[in-house]
């Protein structure tokens, strides 16, 4: 294992289910209380109201379309499958929920699959679930990116991965964008082999047809279950068999659950129905060795304060660093600023969040030399102390210009990085090439990170025109998170990092 285990966490608003510990990240409504509200606050409230309506309409349309098709089927919907697997039917943080929105080749709801961080028996794991209501569960290019990202998170954090497979393989009209590159479709199978070599649990449930590339997933997993009369695994289905050989054969005879569980041995558990199969996932994860789960409990009084963060979110270039300090006062339990009088384009320090300690850096895109030195100093201290770094990308600010003067070589020393985008600038991971991006643990963004730069600071007239859809619909981060929900998500991610570090100490901890 490398001594460098980096976490990257950008902040953007969204979660799939609501729970007491991980809140649903749908945007809260804010109503104008009087005509005396100042212009800046009015602009923020207007943005939240419009974004809330826009976001909920998009998700509602996608969920309605998916559930509508499933009513005609004996199979469970992808949302119901996840609810039956995770604790309390809701302990799940979805990644990249708006992935696939208005792409050049059309809208692909959620990119054709759901991925996220789930908790099963309080243990964190990555969940990947195909949605067969979208083009039969076929994989689109953006879906490949989303699945690869989920695998990278599982590998970096040494998490078990649960895959609920219901896939028709690659979407053939776009196959030229799925297969050729080393980071495209074939990489998913390479990653499965790597995870097996590193003893990371891979548990698969075949919930439907697994054709072509989809057939490799259960056969390469450590444990696989199949649902009788619903699940099937084969490289080519009955129509191709008839076309090639003239032989008529049913899907059940060609690659059904009974065949693979009793004859080929490709799958391990024969399940009469989906409920049995999904309950089996929870039972099998009990057998996976892991450290005791880290506590994610939070103080109710601190939770109630978090909504104030929505009013402090930057919506224009004149946003000051003092506002960022106010955010830290609300978000964290304690914050001690480091080199407060040195460097004026970054705020650095150390803080606590519940039972976790972490470093904090807030940077503007253009750093002066003093601020770059300050950031470098904090990053080294985080490495030596074996604590994660919470990194905010802030708006440029008035009167600042020039290029970032990053001490790039220092970022590879971090043991955990949490990156939060609050302004419509290119992500730091992209600015630094793959230097930071290769070691990202988690990456979320606030909604203002997706405002088009030319629209930043202006009134919202049309959400589709205001948001940078190219960023929003691709997998450049792990999800959209409202500021008010940042603390809950941070607690979940930090519990993953701390648990992994307890199993595999950092270089400084080994010493």
Secondary structure, 3 states (H helix, E strand, C coil): CCCCCCCCCCCCCCCCCCCCCCCCCCCCCCCCCCCCCCHHHHHHHHHHHHHHHHHHHHHHHHHHHHHHHHCCCCCCCHHHHHHHHCHHHCCEEEECCCCCCCECCECCHHHHEEEEEEEECCEEEEEEEECCCCHHHCECHHHHHHHHHHHHHHHHHCCEEEEEEEECCECHHHHHHCCCCCCCCCHHHHHHHHHHHCCCCEEEEEEEEEECCHHHHHHHCCEEEEECCCCEEECCCHHHHHHHHCCCCCHHHHHEHHHHHHHHCCCCEEECCHHHHHHHHHHHHCCCCCCCCCCCCCCHHHHHHHHHHHHHCCCCCCCCHHHHHHHHHHHCCEEEEECCCCCCCEEEEEEEECCEEEEEEEEECCCCHHHHHHHHHHHHHHHHHCCEEEEEEECCCCCCCCCCCCCHHHHCCCCCEEEEECCCCCCHHHHCCHHHHCCCCCEEECHHHHECHHHCCCCCCCHHHHECHHHHHCCCCCCECCHHHHHHHHHHHHHHHHHHHHHCCCHHHHC
